[in-house]
Amino acid sequence: MQPRQADATPEDDSLAAFSMNVKSRPLEPEPNRKKVCYSCGRLPEEKQEFSKCARCRGVFYCSRECQKKDWADHKKFCEEPDKQRAFIVKCIGRMNLNADLMRAIGLALGEELLPAFTAASDNRKMWVACANLYISPDEEGEDFKLLTSPDIPLKALLDKPMQGRVKLVGINDVTDMNIPIGDRIRVLWQKLRDDMDRSGYRDTAYVALLQFGYNKSGVFFMPFSVYADDLARIRKDQEIGKQNNDTTFKPFLFIANRVLGSLEDSKGRPMRCALGEHDKILLREWSINRVRV
């Protein structure tokens, strides 16, 4: 007698619908940066805007019905963000719309994962990396000088109001650290992997998941593709760095941060936010270690 299969749960049905909608999209040689419905996987039509979760502001839904269906699962990690985290979430949403920035971040990802890609026997693996974000004052301003000066006690600066912009402090390979990855995120990775294969990049493109993180916790996952030509360019730049005795400099991370500095909101205003205590501590630690980004 065949063992009785367990009945499908609403969560199983929802994931199946999400997977079907994502896989049925037309061929996408580059990651689709539109805001996907977190429940069913649909993309918005032209000029259509999906609503976002009013509490965490981190996921989007195409309808009230989809939001209700997903609540049993979403409520496990849905929480109201503090001011800084809400700002980071908003910045990630704007970053999605900037093709030059996404390209620079993809190259910075390749810059970090180059050793892992080179050592791999093939390119089919799901690599995972974390892009650590923080809020930094302008480097030419007085606040930056105060926070990076070892002669000024940090405690005296923690209550001082400071404004800053989002910045990438670095990207780290966390592939082997068992980072929790939801089923929907895996579906999005597989979609991009399949599209690379169908676009003629089966053997020459690597697909990685990049988790944007803030204050020691994950905020958002995105799949990125890194091509063999990109890696050749990165190797060449690294060789130049070695010749100049500058092996710590990350040129593509530097470029990404330059573009991030000009990030604007939907009304064309520079995106700025008050620094949190975490941001000030991180910048002081960076100044002590003198990691160049």
PEQUI-V287816 format. One record per residue. N is the residue number from 1. OMEGA is omega in whole degrees, -180 to 180 (NA if undefined). Layout:
# PEQUI-V287816
N & OMEGA
N & OMEGA
This chain:
# PEQUI-V287816
1 & 178
2 & 177
3 & -178
4 & 179
5 & 179
6 & 178
7 & 178
8 & 178
9 & 175
10 & 179
11 & 178
12 & -180
13 & -179
14 & 179
15 & 179
16 & 179
17 & 178
18 & -179
19 & -179
20 & -179
21 & 179
22 & -177
23 & -178
24 & 177
25 & 175
26 & 179
27 & -179
28 & -179
29 & 174
30 & 179
31 & 177
32 & -174
33 & 177
34 & -179
35 & -177
36 & 175
37 & -174
38 & -180
39 & -173
40 & 178
41 & 179
42 & 172
43 & 178
44 & 174
45 & 179
46 & 179
47 & 177
48 & 179
49 & 174
50 & 176
51 & 180
52 & 177
53 & -175
54 & -177
55 & -176
56 & 179
57 & -173
58 & 180
59 & -175
60 & 179
61 & -180
62 & -178
63 & 176
64 & -180
65 & 179
66 & 180
67 & 178
68 & -180
69 & -174
70 & -171
71 & -178
72 & 179
73 & -175
74 & -176
75 & -179
76 & -179
77 & -179
78 & 176
79 & -179
80 & -177
81 & 172
82 & -173
83 & -177
84 & -180
85 & 177
86 & 177
87 & 179
88 & 178
89 & 180
90 & 179
91 & 179
92 & 177
93 & 178
94 & 178
95 & 180
96 & -173
97 & -176
98 & -175
99 & 180
100 & 179
101 & 179
102 & 177
103 & -180
104 & 179
105 & 177
106 & 178
107 & 176
108 & 175
109 & 177
110 & 177
111 & -179
112 & -174
113 & -179
114 & 179
115 & -180
116 & 178
117 & -177
118 & -177
119 & -176
120 & 179
121 & 174
122 & -174
123 & -175
124 & -174
125 & 172
126 & 175
127 & -179
128 & 178
129 & 179
130 & 175
131 & -175
132 & -178
133 & 170
134 & -179
135 & -174
136 & 173
137 & 178
138 & -174
139 & 179
140 & -174
141 & -178
142 & -178
143 & 179
144 & 180
145 & 180
146 & -176
147 & -179
148 & 179
149 & 179
150 & -178
151 & -179
152 & -180
153 & -178
154 & -178
155 & -179
156 & -177
157 & -173
158 & -180
159 & -179
160 & 178
161 & 179
162 & 177
163 & 179
164 & -180
165 & 179
166 & -179
167 & 175
168 & 178
169 & 178
170 & 176
171 & -177
172 & 175
173 & 180
174 & -176
175 & -175
176 & -177
177 & 176
178 & 175
179 & 179
180 & 180
181 & -178
182 & -178
183 & -179
184 & 178
185 & 177
186 & 177
187 & -180
188 & 176
189 & -178
190 & 178
191 & -180
192 & 178
193 & 179
194 & -180
195 & 175
196 & 180
197 & -177
198 & -179
199 & 179
200 & -179
201 & -176
202 & -176
203 & -174
204 & 177
205 & 175
206 & -180
207 & -177
208 & 171
209 & 177
210 & 177
211 & 174
212 & -177
213 & 177
214 & 177
215 & 173
216 & 176
217 & -178
218 & 180
219 & -172
220 & 176
221 & 171
222 & 172
223 & 177
224 & 173
225 & 177
226 & -173
227 & 179
228 & 178
229 & 176
230 & -178
231 & 177
232 & 178
233 & 180
234 & 179
235 & -180
236 & 179
237 & 179
238 & 177
239 & 177
240 & 178
241 & 179
242 & 180
243 & 180
244 & -179
245 & 180
246 & -174
247 & -179
248 & -177
249 & 179
250 & -174
251 & -177
252 & 172
253 & 177
254 & 180
255 & 179
256 & -180
257 & 176
258 & 179
259 & 178
260 & -178
261 & -179
262 & -179
263 & -179
264 & 176
265 & -175
266 & 179
267 & 177
268 & -180
269 & 177
270 & -179
271 & -178
272 & 180
273 & 175
274 & 177
275 & 172
276 & 179
277 & 179
278 & -178
279 & -179
280 & 179
281 & -179
282 & -180
283 & 177
284 & 178
285 & 178
286 & -178
287 & 178
288 & -178
289 & 179
290 & 173
291 & -175
292 & 176
293 & NA
